Amino acid sequence: MDALQFTRDHQAYFEDYVTRSTYHSNAIEGSTLSFAETYAILWNDNTMKVTATARELYEAINHKYALATASENMDDPLSERLVKAIARDINRNISGIDDYRHGQVIIRGAEHLPPAANQVNQLMMQLVYEYNHDEGGDPFLREARFHVRFERIHPFEEGNGRSMRIWLDAMLRQELGVVIDWSQVDKEDYLLAMERSPVRDREIKALLNAALTDKAADREVFMKGIDASYRYEGLEEYETGNLPEDDED
């Protein structure tokens, strides 16, 4: 089953996925938009009055476009062009990012310091090359390795987490027809495994592999997974079960 195509072909499911992932991902970054306001912005619902800053409006719209960019390019080999395109969509009209970062950044809540800016081009070129030539092995491990290395390089000044969540989510569904049931992954174990990953990446791979499920089209697993994965980045206040119910046709 092509889980990504399933999502595209079921409009209510698709709108739910785009709205919830956009809402959660931007809330991590400090957006004050409610779930209902996010939906109204994304799907041109003029029945609701939306009070938001210009940045919050762009963050919501940009996330939708970045999801579309990722899904439309799933059949092509990964390229730095695509990586930059997703980040560009995420940051459009906000920071004007169109290339890798030019200065030092930090990762909130982590001891790891990403490499210097003058190393990013070479590291990303190597990462993409090795990803595309990582053939014959376990496809999941390829995605896990990419996830870990991308986060540690942190190639952009803004939008790294949102860009990586979009890519990893799309690739797991497209290539494997599976999802990670994040409710089965302990937050502290995950963060500790990520910290150890530069010298021992077997822990993070085993942790995520144990939580794989083929219920890629299961709405409850899908939406709860979004909640749990974002909690690892500090979002605790909202869960999909507490958000307004969507009308079912």
N, C-alpha and C positions, 0 to 999 in steps of 0.2 A: 504494500500500500504506500502510495506517495502522500505522506502526511501533509507536506507543504501544499500540494495541490488540493487536498481535502479542505484545508483551511481556506484557500482561495475560493473554492466552489461553494462554500456554505457561508453566506453573507453575514448572518447573525453571529456565527462563531468567529468569523474574521473580524468583524467590528468589535466584538468583545475582546479578542486577543490584542488587537492594535490599541484599543483604548486602555485596557488594563496595563499592558506593558509600558505604554507611554506614560500613563499616570504614575506608576510606581517608579519608573526609571527617573523621571523628572523630579519626583518628590524627594528622592535621594539627594538631588542636587539643590534642594531648597525651595522648589516651586510650591506656591500656596494654592494652586488650582485644585478644586474638588474633582472627584471622579465625574460628576455630572457636567461640570464646566469643561473638563477635558473632552468628553464626548461631544458636547455642543460645538467646540472649536474644530475638532477633527472631521465631523460629519455635517457641518453647516446647518446645525439645528438652531434656527433663529427664534425659537420659542423661549429660550432661556437668556436672561441678561447675564453676561459674563463680566466680572470685575477682575482684571488681571493686568499686570505690567506688560510692556511690550516684549520683554525678555521671556516671560512665561508663555505668551502666545507663540512666539517663535520656537521655543523649546518643544511645545506640543506638536506644532505643525512639522517641525524638522524631524522629529522622531518618526512620524508617519512616513515621510519621504525616505528616510534612511532604511526603514523596514522594506519599502518597495524596491529601493536600489539593491539591497541584499538579495531579495527573493527573485528579482529579475535576472540576476547574474549567477545563479546557482549552477547553471550548466556549463559555465566557463571556468577555466583554471583560475585559482586565486592569483591575484596580481597586486602589486603595490598601488596601481591605479585604482583598483576596487577598494582597497583598504582606505586610501585617501578620500575616495568618493563618499564612503559611508561617513567618515569623520567630517567631511565638508558639509554633508547634509545635516549632520547633528549640530553643527556650529554656524550654519548659515544665518546671516544678519545678526549674529551675536558677537562672535570673536573674529570672524573673517579668516579662520584657519583654512589653508589650502595646501599645507605641506607639513612635514614633521616639525617638531618643536625646535626652537633655537636657544632655549635656556634650560636650566635645571628645574625639575619638578619633584614633588614629594607625593607619596601615596598615603592618604589619610589612614591613620590607625596601624600603619605597618612600619617596622624597623628598616626594611629594605630601602635603599636609596637607588633609584633608577640610574642607568648609565648617563654619562655626560652627553650633551646634545650633539657634540661632534662625532659621537659613536653611533648615533641612531640610524643614519642612512645605511651604513654597512651592516648593522645588526638586523635591520628589517629586510634588506636585500637577501641576507643569508637565511633568515627565518622563512620568507616566502619561497625561496628556492628549495630549501629542505622539505618544506611542507608539500610542495608539488612533486617532489621526487621520493617521497616517503611511500613507496608502493610495496605491495605484497605482504604487509603486516596487518595488524588489527586497525581498522578504520577509526574506531573509538579512541585508541591510544594516540593516533595522529591528531585528532581534535583536542584531546587533553593536553598533549605537548604544546600545541599551538596556543591554547588558552593560557597556560602557565607562562610561556616565554613572552607572549604579547604583553601580558599584564606587568611583567617584570621590566620589560623595555620601556613601557609607558611612552609610546612614540609621539603623542600629541600633547599640547598644552592643556587642552580640555577635551572631554568627551571620550576618554579611553574606556571607562567602564561601560558606558552606554554602547559604544561601538562594538566592544567585545561580546556583550550580551546578545546583541542583534546577530552577529556572525555565528556564534556558537549555537544559538538556538536554531537558526535556519539550517546550518550544516548537519546537525544531528538528525533533524527531521528529513532533510533531503537525501542524505547519504545512507542513513541507517534505519529510518522509520522508527526511531526510538526517542525517548525523552529521559532526562534525569528527574526522578521523583525526589526533589530537594527536601521534601518532608522527611525522607529517610536518611538524610545526611546531617550529622550533628554539626552545629555551627562551629564550636570550638575545635573539633577535630579537623574541620575543613580549613579554618584559618591557620592552625598549626601546621597542617600538611602543606599549605601554600608557602608558609615561611621556610619550611625545610626543602622545598622543591628544587632549589638550585643545586643542592648536593645529593638529594635523595627524592626523586620524583615518583618513586613507586608507590608511596603512601597516598598521594593525591589521586593517582590513577586508580588504585585499588578502591579508594573511598567512593569515587564517582562511578566506577564500574559496578560496584555492588548495588547502586541505586538506580541502574538503568531499568526501564520498563518499556515494553512494546505498545503500551496504551497511549500512543502518540495522538490519537484522535479522541481520547477520553477527556471531555471538557473539565471534569472536576480535577483530575490529575494535572492537566495542563495549567489551569488557573491557580491551583494551590501551589504548583511548582514555581510560578512567577512570584507569588508571595514569599515563599521560603527563600528563594535565591536572592531576593532583594533584601531580606532581613540580614543576610550576611554582610551587607554594606551599611547597616545601621538603620534601616527602615522598620520600625516596630509598630507604629501606631495603627496602620490600616491593614486589613486582610480582605481577600475577595469575598469571604463569607459575610463580612460586615458591610459590604458595599451594596448600593441599591440593586435590586434584581432587575435584569433586563426583561422586556416583554418577549414572550415566546410566541411565535406564529403557530 
